[in-house]
Structures are given as C-alpha cells and as structure tokens.
Amino acid sequence: MERLAQISSQTTGSIAAPPRPVHPLDPLSIEEISAITAVVKNHFAGRQISFNTVTLREPTKKAFLEWKEQGGAFPPRNAYYVILEAGVPGVKEGIVSVNHLSVIEVKSLEQVQPILTVEDLISTEDIIRKDPRVIEQCVISGIPANEMHKVYCDPWTIGFDERWGAGRRLQQALMYYRSDEDDSQYSHPLDFCPIVDTEEKKVIFIDVPNRRRKVSKHKHSNFNPKDMIEKYGTLRTDGKPIDITQPEGVSFKMDGNVISWSNFNIHIGFNYREGIVLSDISYNDHGNVRPLFHRISLSEMIVPYGSPDFPHQRKHALDIGEYGAGYMTNPLALGCDCKGVIHYLDAHFADRAGDPITVKHAVCIHEEDDGLLQKHSDFRDNFATSIVTRATKLIISQIFTAANYEYCIYWVFMQDGTIKLDVKLTGILNTYVLADGEESGPWGTKVYPGVNAHNHQHLFALRLHPRIDGDGNSVCTSDACSAEAPVGSPENMYGNGFYAKRTVFKTVADSETNYESSTGRTWDFFNPKKLNPYSGKPVSYKLVSAQCPPLLAKPGALVYKRAPWANTTIKVVPFKEDRLYPSGDHVP
C-alpha cells in the first residue's frame, strides 16, 4: 500500500456546499453525493476514473460521544470513496471532507479489487453474449449461434484463481439458457464458465469441463403466476386475506433517521455494503437513559459450495463484501414485502459516473402483533384472576438479491428488551447441469431432470459493539452445568444441583469459542462496573443462538483463508476505529 497524498486543499468554490444533516450518522444525502463526486473529479482532473463506492465515513466513536453525551461539537462530516482509473491496476481510495469540500486523503492499492456493483454485473452479461469463443461453446452445448439473446449468466467474483492472482478485476460467469425471457434459467444451466476482465470488458479465458453436457431439452421449471396456472389450471384460493390495521397509527416516532419505540431509541443508518446499520441504541429505564449498543450490523456472510470438482472450488460467495447488501437491496412494495402501516427510508448511492442514484423504500419499518407478552392466572379462584398483556414488536427490514438468492433481513425489537436478528432465505438454488444418466454424486442433489444443486452453507457474521450501561464491557460464555460435587456430598446431597458456569474471556484467543448444544451455551456481554441491585451481578445482554453450524471446509482450504471468521461461533476483539469487516475492506 502506498500513501500518495495527505492533502488539505482549499474549498472548491464552484461546488455548492450541501446542507448539514441533523444527525452525524445519517447516510449521505443526494446533495452530498453530488458534491463529493464533483470534488473527486476535480482532484483527478485529466484522468479517466469511474466511481465504485461513495459512502459516509462514520465519525470516530470519541467524536460522536462527545457530541451526543457531552455537548461537544458536531463531528466532522467525511466521506469515503473508491475509484478505478482506466489502465491502472487496483483501486484508489480516500477521504473527502464534506465540510470543506476537499480531498484529504488518497491511497493507491494495487493488489486489491473493489466490490462489484449492479452496473458491473449487467456489463458482464453483455460481454459474454458477444464473445466468439462463448458463442462457440454455446453451439457445442446445443444453443444456436443466433440465440445468444437467450443466454444469461450470473456474474460472481472469481475470489481467487492461482492462474491470475489478485492483479486483475475478474468475474466468473455462471452460464444459463432461457427459451423465453420469463423462464427460470436455473433449470437450464450450462457446463462451461467464462472468465471476464471487468475493466477491460472482455473474456480472457473459458473453463471447459472434460466431460461435455448438452443444454437440457426439458421444459423450463418456471414459477411466474401464469406458469402456475398453465401447470395446475388455477392459483390456490384456500388462503383468505389477513388485514393489518392500526386505526390510531403507529407506536413509534421518527425524527429523521432516529426512531423511538417502547423505550428504545435507535439510529437507523444504511450503506452500500452492510445495508442496515443500527447505532446508538439506548433504553429509557423510567427516565434513566441507558446505552446498550454503539453499533450493530450484519457485516459479512459466506456461502461455500461443497463440490471439489474444478472450477466449483471457486464458488464461495461473500455476498456482503463482494456485492454489498446495500448495492443489491430491493425497493420494497407495500402489501407484500411489508404489511401494515409502513414507514420507509430511501437509500442513495453513486453510479460509475458519480451521479446519485436512489433506491426507493430500501428500508421498511413497521410493527406486528407478537402474541402474549405476559400472562398469569391464579388457580385459587378457578383462574378467574388473570393478567394478560399482548406483545408488539418493531421490525426494521430490508431485502437484497445476490444473484439466485434473496436475503430478507429483519431486525426485531421486543418489548421485553430483546433485540433479534431474523434472516430469511428465499429465491432459487444455484445449479449445475447433469448429463443424461449422470448422477449428482455426494456433492449435490438432482432437483430436476438435468439439474444438480450443489451442497452449500450460508454463514453470517454479526458484528456487535456492546456499550451496556457505558464503556468497559466484557464478554463470557455461560454454560448450563451439573454441580461438580458428587451425589451424597454435603454440597449436592441429592445430586440435583446445576448452575450457569461463566467463563470470562481474558484474551482474544480465549474468546474464539463455539456453540455447545450439550450445555445450551450462550454468551454474556456485561458491564463489570454496573451491578443489578437485586442479584448483585453485572448488568448483561445475552447472545442466544442455536443456529451455529461449523464451517465444513477443511483448514487450509481457500474458503477457510478468505473467511477465517467462519471457523468459530464468536470472536471478541479490542475496539479499533474502522475495523468493521471480518474479511477485510476489499474482499474480491
């Protein structure tokens, strides 16, 4: 890495200063994006650049808390950018002062590649359709040369291939065929894989298997309503409407990007990479506003596929770091993606030219009934004395599409203080072609004639920055254990003793722990300086999840190297500014 410049240029007078946001953590506005990209263009005048990323550079924790809790100055407003320069390897990244409309930092990184954008994916599909060698392979697969408009691809980052290293921005094109634009191409995969240089806009190689497999002649397995009617004669009619009404309106209040609900106070951010970012989470405990978490986000995920056959070893998508939960987010529609009385937030990004683009309704905020919150009856009067309270939950959600999969992200806040992350997966399986009579083998499952769905996992990285009742938090495991004392001993005469065994982490290595089902293991975030007045124990939040599968790739595997965080359920590291992403800043 070479630091090219530490710059303090004067304000660019021809660029209008954008309005300052209300909150330091608010995402960049359209006006700010326009001003920032203009500043960067001026700085690199005379050079052919394209924008990859323009996003808020969040203020330091120290500056934010001085503003929030000590009446200090509004933190400096900065933006982070990543650009590509034509003919120059790698990327340039840096910082723009939005306050002063000046570039204050530039770095040149030659051996990294930036995140893929929707524009990059669309470009790749255009490239492969026009390439003579791809057309030749399509003909070999049984597709006429004049039907290349029926050939599609899901562009994936190549991750790593020893033939090219990290010096070029490459994609692998997973190939499919549609006889009609409404067809599901995943029922007609092809057997070869073009490698595309994203910046040179050309196919540089085609991986062709030793055994060739023709495109399937079976009818496409489609899922549009018209296809369901054609197949079954009608759509289902047994489901009756469920209407959600809130005649007195919602129970939450929005002040810009800050939401107040049931004693919670939360700032809702959104960026190109993590999508929803929840910050400055606090709880009003009868007038005592207690900080809970400084920042929470879904910071990475990996989808490793289990076929060791070449070139499938490259199929391990880090969908957040390689494509971005923000860049791939869906505009949500009232009535289906979200239901009820909805408040939406838009998202703003910059395209390759630096112009602002908006995703309408990127974030959905609504409430749902959640059954019983608390109930108790007294048997002494035949249960006539009964206390019942219904529960309501607040849901902050987004949906993003990574090629074949949809990821539905639901941040749920409960009236008992619980904060819950639900991730729902829908969409389509990634597929590979099977020849007539060919078996899928141990690495996949035959899901349709000529279609092999490879085994794969979905592993998510949740980044938590606890600040429970202030700073100085610690973490421990909590395991349900039988008493150590033997049956018949004075300490455990009848052998029924059990307790929660807490093991406080002293080092990062101590913290690298896995879920243990036999003890119902959970993890406690706690503040050792703040004790509960009744128990006398530190105030805590408990991390609870039984959905903690191990990474199945072996140590030393490519997947293991690119997502080392996936090897353990939890890892606790000291806080460091800008250490946000467990697979690094430039994942491709």
Stockholm file with secondary structure:
# STOCKHOLM 1.0

chainA/1-588         MERLAQISSQTTGSIAAPPRPVHPLDPLSIEEISAITAVVKNHFAGRQISFNTVTLREPTKKAFLEWKEQGGAFPPRNAYYVILEAGVPGVKEGIVSVNHLSVIEVKSLEQVQPILTVEDLISTEDIIRKDPRVIEQCVISGIPANEMHKVYCDPWTIGFDERWGAGRRLQQALMYYRSDEDDSQYSHPLDFCPIVDTEEKKVIFIDVPNRRRKVSKHKHSNFNPKDMIEKYGTLRTDGKPIDITQPEGVSFKMDGNVISWSNFNIHIGFNYREGIVLSDISYNDHGNVRPLFHRISLSEMIVPYGSPDFPHQRKHALDIGEYGAGYMTNPLALGCDCKGVIHYLDAHFADRAGDPITVKHAVCIHEEDDGLLQKHSDFRDNFATSIVTRATKLIISQIFTAANYEYCIYWVFMQDGTIKLDVKLTGILNTYVLADGEESGPWGTKVYPGVNAHNHQHLFALRLHPRIDGDGNSVCTSDACSAEAPVGSPENMYGNGFYAKRTVFKTVADSETNYESSTGRTWDFFNPKKLNPYSGKPVSYKLVSAQCPPLLAKPGALVYKRAPWANTTIKVVPFKEDRLYPSGDHVP
#=GR chainA/1-588 SS CEEEECCCCCCCTTSCCCCCCSSTTCCCCHHHHHHHHHHHHHHTTTSCEEEEEEEEECCCHHHHHHHHHHCCCCCCCEEEEEEEETTCSSEEEEEEETTTTEEEEEEEETTCCCCCCHHHHHHHHHHHHHCHHHHHHHHHTTCCGGGGGGEEEEEEECCCCTTTTTSSCEEEEEEEECSSTTSCGGGSBCSCEEEEETTTTEEEEEECCSSCCCCCCSCCCCCSHHHHHHHHSSCCCCCCCCCCCCTTCCSCEEETTEEEETTEEEEEEEETTTEEEEEEEEEEETTEEEEEEEEEEEEEEEEEBCCCSTTGGGCEECHHHHTCTTTTBCCCCBTTTBCSSCEEEEEEEECTTSCEEEEEEEEEEEEEEEEEEEEEECGGGTTCSEEEEEEEEEEEEEEEEETTEEEEEEEEEETTSCEEEEEEEEECCCCEECCTTCCCGGGEEEEETTEEEECBCCEEEEEEEECTTSSCCEEEEEEEEECSSCTTBTTBTTSCCEEEEEEECCSHHHHCBCCCGGGTCEEEEEEEEEECTTTCSEEEEEECCSCCCCCCSCTTSHHHHHCGGGGSSBCCCCCCTTCCCTTCSCCC
#=GC SS_cons         CEEEECCCCCCCTTSCCCCCCSSTTCCCCHHHHHHHHHHHHHHTTTSCEEEEEEEEECCCHHHHHHHHHHCCCCCCCEEEEEEEETTCSSEEEEEEETTTTEEEEEEEETTCCCCCCHHHHHHHHHHHHHCHHHHHHHHHTTCCGGGGGGEEEEEEECCCCTTTTTSSCEEEEEEEECSSTTSCGGGSBCSCEEEEETTTTEEEEEECCSSCCCCCCSCCCCCSHHHHHHHHSSCCCCCCCCCCCCTTCCSCEEETTEEEETTEEEEEEEETTTEEEEEEEEEEETTEEEEEEEEEEEEEEEEEBCCCSTTGGGCEECHHHHTCTTTTBCCCCBTTTBCSSCEEEEEEEECTTSCEEEEEEEEEEEEEEEEEEEEEECGGGTTCSEEEEEEEEEEEEEEEEETTEEEEEEEEEETTSCEEEEEEEEECCCCEECCTTCCCGGGEEEEETTEEEECBCCEEEEEEEECTTSSCCEEEEEEEEECSSCTTBTTBTTSCCEEEEEEECCSHHHHCBCCCGGGTCEEEEEEEEEECTTTCSEEEEEECCSCCCCCCSCTTSHHHHHCGGGGSSBCCCCCCTTCCCTTCSCCC
//
